[in-house]
Amino acid sequence: MANPISRRTFLKATAGGLVVAGAGIGAGYYLNKENIKGKILIIGGGAAGCSFAARLMHRLKNPDITLIDPSDRQYYQPGFTFIASGVFQADEVWKPQSECLPKGVKWVKDSVVALDPVKQTARTAGGQTFTYDFLVLTPGLQLNWNKVEGISRETLGTGNAHCIYDFEGAQKTWPAIQEFVKKGGRGVFTDTYTKLKCGGAPKKICLLTEHWARKQNARKNVQIDYYCCSDALYNVPHYAPRLIEIYQERNIGLELKTRVKGIDTLTKQVHLEKHETKKVKEFDEAQGREVEVEKKIVTPFVEDYDFLSFVPPQSAPDFVRESGLSWTEGSLAKDAWVMVDKETLIHKTFPNVVSLGDVAGIPTSKTSSAIRMQLPVAVQNFIDVMKGKEPSKKYNGYACCPIVTDYGHVLLAEFDYNKEADITFPFSLLDMSKEQYLAWVLKHDFLKPMFFHGMLNGWM
């Protein structure tokens, strides 16, 4: 008789089959491809740009696609947190870009430095100028290291100050966490005040560090504090209560409305600012009396640390800001996110431009899962525009943030534009307001191969 299947193997197999079924074959195989003409330029070859190109190759009969991207590697960026926590090795999260871009797409290995949507041209750092009929704007976002005083990308790790948003930085983080837990001391973890790629990542590395300390029987030797820029630890009501409970249960200090201004790597001190709105009394000459008004109060302070994890502010790339394609008003304007309709992902001024992924100015999280759900909408609407039609598809703002709570559990937050839970099968069968082992299996075993072998190929 065959050996009985283990619970872990069964759950893995079940998760794999159901997740792939739930993900769906997004692009499908199109027997009747669209015979439409147009010079297509894709700026950016990351998760959004590469996957968009692959889907267009499936959909168009004679595509004329040029893709500009400087990187010779395609990174699975959600894996950076797992590098920083010792779960993945560095060489597990990337593949050569040449193996990821679809055949038939002309790859220009360069960076765009200027974009003119009126003239429909893009200029690269290498001095080339490209014209287009239709533009796919997917350059990702920009990490603004210069907005954290005292440290740069090149000096990451100095003074035991680390950042998991950088490939090299993530690799430096894991040995630093091990040494910190071994020696003991105070760990300070922070996020940033702008919209950011995978807003759950700073929370994940904090929680994994705390769990690693427990696994090493060293929790009593370390103090762990999390400084959050927002006025709440998490803003999706279905998941926030449990996440707050976890921080409380594990005795992780939590301070809200706090930003990093700078880092003194020599003294191991982080300079912070508390941003609050307070009611104060002021004399109103017109009324001849004291009145109560709201004022923004910024209070600077300094904290010592032995280990620091920080996140630089993030924005659209500079060439996007200068192109005239960004929002000019509202909360998305300051960091120059692209002004697209949040449902169609078509630019609100230039209908021959579609933008998705991290650079898109839409009110949802910047995650690869969000990109996967944006892709079928953006591609269909892009084809509609090429055919002279109105966009026919709508994106509901779906995003998924797998918040790793320990080595073995994930709080899988799935939600839409309204911050309401939007839970996919098979997880809809479970109480996803709590961390789950099955969600860990998805995160640990399936999302990376789905990314490289499904999403980038245009199949999901």
Secondary structure in CASP SS format (residue, H / E / C, confidence):
PFRMAT SS
TARGET T0000
AUTHOR 0000-0000-0000
METHOD secondary structure of the structure
MODEL  1
M C 1.00
A C 1.00
N C 1.00
P C 1.00
I C 1.00
S C 1.00
R H 1.00
R H 1.00
T H 1.00
F H 1.00
L H 1.00
K H 1.00
A H 1.00
T H 1.00
A H 1.00
G H 1.00
G H 1.00
L H 1.00
V H 1.00
V H 1.00
A H 1.00
G H 1.00
A H 1.00
G C 1.00
I C 1.00
G C 1.00
A C 1.00
G C 1.00
Y C 1.00
Y C 1.00
L C 1.00
N C 1.00
K C 1.00
E E 1.00
N C 1.00
I C 1.00
K C 1.00
G C 1.00
K E 1.00
I E 1.00
L E 1.00
I E 1.00
I E 1.00
G C 1.00
G C 1.00
G C 1.00
A H 1.00
A H 1.00
G H 1.00
C H 1.00
S H 1.00
F H 1.00
A H 1.00
A H 1.00
R H 1.00
L H 1.00
M H 1.00
H H 1.00
R H 1.00
L E 1.00
K C 1.00
N C 1.00
P C 1.00
D E 1.00
I E 1.00
T E 1.00
L E 1.00
I E 1.00
D C 1.00
P C 1.00
S C 1.00
D C 1.00
R E 1.00
Q E 1.00
Y E 1.00
Y C 1.00
Q H 1.00
P H 1.00
G H 1.00
F H 1.00
T H 1.00
F H 1.00
I H 1.00
A H 1.00
S C 1.00
G C 1.00
V C 1.00
F C 1.00
Q C 1.00
A H 1.00
D H 1.00
E H 1.00
V C 1.00
W E 1.00
K E 1.00
P E 1.00
Q H 1.00
S H 1.00
E H 1.00
C H 1.00
L C 1.00
P C 1.00
K C 1.00
G C 1.00
V C 1.00
K E 1.00
W E 1.00
V E 1.00
K C 1.00
D C 1.00
S C 1.00
V E 1.00
V E 1.00
A E 1.00
L E 1.00
D E 1.00
P C 1.00
V C 1.00
K C 1.00
Q C 1.00
T E 1.00
A E 1.00
R E 1.00
T E 1.00
A C 1.00
G C 1.00
G C 1.00
Q C 1.00
T E 1.00
F E 1.00
T E 1.00
Y C 1.00
D C 1.00
F E 1.00
L E 1.00
V E 1.00
L E 1.00
T C 1.00
P C 1.00
G C 1.00
L C 1.00
Q E 1.00
L E 1.00
N C 1.00
W H 1.00
N H 1.00
K H 1.00
V C 1.00
E E 1.00
G C 1.00
I C 1.00
S C 1.00
R H 1.00
E H 1.00
T H 1.00
L C 1.00
G C 1.00
T H 1.00
G H 1.00
N H 1.00
A E 1.00
H E 1.00
C C 1.00
I C 1.00
Y C 1.00
D C 1.00
F H 1.00
E H 1.00
G H 1.00
A H 1.00
Q H 1.00
K H 1.00
T H 1.00
W H 1.00
P H 1.00
A H 1.00
I H 1.00
Q H 1.00
E H 1.00
F H 1.00
V H 1.00
K H 1.00
K H 1.00
G C 1.00
G E 1.00
R E 1.00
G E 1.00
V E 1.00
F E 1.00
T E 1.00
D C 1.00
T C 1.00
Y C 1.00
T C 1.00
K C 1.00
L C 1.00
K E 1.00
C C 1.00
G C 1.00
G C 1.00
A H 1.00
P H 1.00
K H 1.00
K H 1.00
I H 1.00
C H 1.00
L H 1.00
L H 1.00
T H 1.00
E H 1.00
H H 1.00
W H 1.00
A H 1.00
R H 1.00
K H 1.00
Q C 1.00
N C 1.00
A C 1.00
R H 1.00
K H 1.00
N H 1.00
V E 1.00
Q E 1.00
I E 1.00
D E 1.00
Y E 1.00
Y E 1.00
C C 1.00
C C 1.00
S C 1.00
D C 1.00
A C 1.00
L C 1.00
Y C 1.00
N C 1.00
V C 1.00
P C 1.00
H C 1.00
Y C 1.00
A H 1.00
P H 1.00
R H 1.00
L H 1.00
I H 1.00
E H 1.00
I H 1.00
Y H 1.00
Q H 1.00
E H 1.00
R C 1.00
N C 1.00
I C 1.00
G E 1.00
L E 1.00
E E 1.00
L C 1.00
K C 1.00
T E 1.00
R E 1.00
V E 1.00
K E 1.00
G E 1.00
I E 1.00
D E 1.00
T C 1.00
L C 1.00
T C 1.00
K C 1.00
Q E 1.00
V E 1.00
H E 1.00
L E 1.00
E E 1.00
K E 1.00
H E 1.00
E E 1.00
T E 1.00
K E 1.00
K E 1.00
V E 1.00
K E 1.00
E E 1.00
F E 1.00
D E 1.00
E C 1.00
A C 1.00
Q C 1.00
G C 1.00
R E 1.00
E E 1.00
V E 1.00
E E 1.00
V E 1.00
E E 1.00
K E 1.00
K E 1.00
I E 1.00
V E 1.00
T E 1.00
P E 1.00
F E 1.00
V E 1.00
E E 1.00
D E 1.00
Y C 1.00
D C 1.00
F E 1.00
L E 1.00
S E 1.00
F C 1.00
V C 1.00
P C 1.00
P C 1.00
Q E 1.00
S E 1.00
A C 1.00
P C 1.00
D H 1.00
F H 1.00
V H 1.00
R H 1.00
E C 1.00
S C 1.00
G C 1.00
L C 1.00
S E 1.00
W C 1.00
T C 1.00
E C 1.00
G C 1.00
S C 1.00
L C 1.00
A C 1.00
K C 1.00
D C 1.00
A C 1.00
W C 1.00
V E 1.00
M C 1.00
V E 1.00
D C 1.00
K C 1.00
E C 1.00
T C 1.00
L C 1.00
I E 1.00
H E 1.00
K C 1.00
T C 1.00
F C 1.00
P C 1.00
N C 1.00
V E 1.00
V E 1.00
S E 1.00
L C 1.00
G H 1.00
D H 1.00
V H 1.00
A E 1.00
G C 1.00
I C 1.00
P C 1.00
T C 1.00
S C 1.00
K E 1.00
T C 1.00
S H 1.00
S H 1.00
A H 1.00
I H 1.00
R H 1.00
M H 1.00
Q H 1.00
L H 1.00
P H 1.00
V H 1.00
A H 1.00
V H 1.00
Q H 1.00
N H 1.00
F H 1.00
I H 1.00
D H 1.00
V H 1.00
M H 1.00
K C 1.00
G C 1.00
K C 1.00
E C 1.00
P C 1.00
S C 1.00
K C 1.00
K C 1.00
Y C 1.00
N C 1.00
G C 1.00
Y C 1.00
A E 1.00
C E 1.00
C E 1.00
P E 1.00
I E 1.00
V E 1.00
T E 1.00
D E 1.00
Y C 1.00
G C 1.00
H E 1.00
V E 1.00
L E 1.00
L E 1.00
A E 1.00
E E 1.00
F E 1.00
D C 1.00
Y C 1.00
N C 1.00
K C 1.00
E C 1.00
A E 1.00
D C 1.00
I C 1.00
T C 1.00
F C 1.00
P C 1.00
F H 1.00
S H 1.00
L H 1.00
L C 1.00
D C 1.00
M C 1.00
S C 1.00
K C 1.00
E C 1.00
Q E 1.00
Y H 1.00
L H 1.00
A H 1.00
W H 1.00
V H 1.00
L H 1.00
K H 1.00
H H 1.00
D H 1.00
F H 1.00
L H 1.00
K H 1.00
P H 1.00
M H 1.00
F H 1.00
F H 1.00
H H 1.00
G H 1.00
M H 1.00
L C 1.00
N C 1.00
G C 1.00
W C 1.00
M C 1.00
END
